[in-house]
């Protein structure tokens, strides 16, 4: 079995497990304080603040039925697995990116399937006094964002490298950037 599949499964399970563990502790911590209050981790910057998100990222698509989120999630997982299947050996950054996105998606899907009103548990609140407020998020969201950023970066690098190879081949250079091998005059074979 290729190494990419065990690594992918391990990464996705780790991301999902860390998300669920963090949510469990966030629920325990916030259960001890009155609803609407937050636990200050770094005053005026970072709080643990329990929120129920019935939408997608940043509460988009609030009010859509559970079936919508399950279909979109299933399609995303099929895309991720088909992308993984096509990866060549040694593309570990891509495996990391895909497993991060899959693990985060699974963590949020577990919330939707196990909560009474099919919400996702969000609890990390970043803000800077009253000047900057980021929507409340969770560990699964962090894994998804990191995975997407790495994926976009690697795909961009791959495309730029491919374009450079094409330019070099059109200019008559070898793939490593060196001058092309030209056989001596009067022979068809390359020099030894």
Rosetta blueprint (number, residue, H / E / L):
1 X L
2 X L
3 X H
4 X H
5 X H
6 X H
7 X H
8 X H
9 X H
10 X H
11 X H
12 X H
13 X H
14 X H
15 X H
16 X H
17 X H
18 X H
19 X H
20 X H
21 X H
22 X H
23 X H
24 X H
25 X H
26 X H
27 X H
28 X H
29 X H
30 X H
31 X L
32 X L
33 X L
34 X L
35 X L
36 X L
37 X L
38 X L
39 X E
40 X E
41 X E
42 X E
43 X L
44 X L
45 X L
46 X E
47 X E
48 X E
49 X E
50 X E
51 X E
52 X E
53 X E
54 X L
55 X L
56 X L
57 X H
58 X H
59 X H
60 X L
61 X L
62 X L
63 X L
64 X L
65 X L
66 X H
67 X H
68 X H
69 X H
70 X H
71 X H
72 X H
73 X H
74 X H
75 X H
76 X H
77 X H
78 X H
79 X H
80 X H
81 X H
82 X H
83 X H
84 X H
85 X H
86 X H
87 X L
88 X L
89 X L
90 X L
91 X L
92 X H
93 X H
94 X H
95 X H
96 X H
97 X H
98 X H
99 X H
100 X H
101 X H
102 X H
103 X H
104 X H
105 X H
106 X H
107 X H
108 X H
109 X H
110 X H
111 X H
112 X H
113 X H
114 X H
115 X L
116 X L
117 X L
118 X L
119 X L
120 X E
121 X E
122 X E
123 X E
124 X E
125 X E
126 X E
127 X E
128 X E
129 X L
130 X L
131 X L
132 X E
133 X E
134 X L
135 X L
136 X L
137 X E
138 X L
139 X H
140 X H
141 X H
142 X H
143 X H
144 X H
145 X H
146 X H
147 X H
148 X H
149 X H
150 X H
151 X H
152 X H
153 X H
154 X H
155 X H
156 X H
157 X H
158 X H
159 X H
160 X H
161 X H
162 X H
163 X H
164 X H
165 X H
166 X H
167 X H
168 X H
169 X H
170 X H
171 X L
172 X L
173 X E
174 X L
175 X L
176 X L
177 X L
178 X L
179 X E
180 X L
181 X L
182 X L
183 X L
184 X L
185 X L
186 X L
187 X L
188 X L
189 X L
190 X L
191 X L
192 X L
